[in-house]
Amino acid sequence: MTIEWMAFITVFVAALVSAAVVVSLYSLGIRFLAIPARPVRGADGSVAPNGPSRDDENDDVDAVGRPQWATVAANICFVLSACCVLVGIFLIVPGLHFW
């Protein structure tokens, strides 16, 4: 019995790249959700804080101040990440192949 090293390397590289893509898309989506609102500038040019200061005990992220483009980009990243996972499951499970 011989090992087909080229096939082994192909599967290894494909698994490594696909894992990196899924993790990168998901982490980019989380990063987009963490974008804060722009600070409000006063008439004199000073920057006012946008809301109360954050506390360790009450550390919830509020979606009110996040820009809408960041929320849309995060959702796109999450959907693409889920699609990559579903395609991977489809390729692994032979019962899903209808032809």
TAQUI-V889086 format. One record per backbone hydrogen bond with DSSP energy under -0.5 kcal/mol. CO is the residue of the C=O (numbers start at 0). NH is the residue of the N-H. If there is no record, write none. Layout:
co->{CO;CO}
nh->{NH;NH}
//
This chain:
co->{2;3;4;5;6;7;8;9;10;11;12;13;14;15;16;17;18;19;20;21;22;23;24;25;26;27;28;29;30;31;39;41;45;45;47;48;57;59;66;67;68;69;70;71;72;73;74;75;76;77;78;79;80;81;82;83;84;85;86;87;88;91;92;93;95}
nh->{4;7;8;9;10;11;12;13;14;15;16;17;18;19;20;21;22;23;24;25;26;27;28;29;30;31;32;33;33;34;47;44;41;47;39;50;54;61;70;71;72;73;74;75;76;77;78;79;80;81;82;83;84;85;86;87;88;89;90;91;92;93;95;96;97}
//
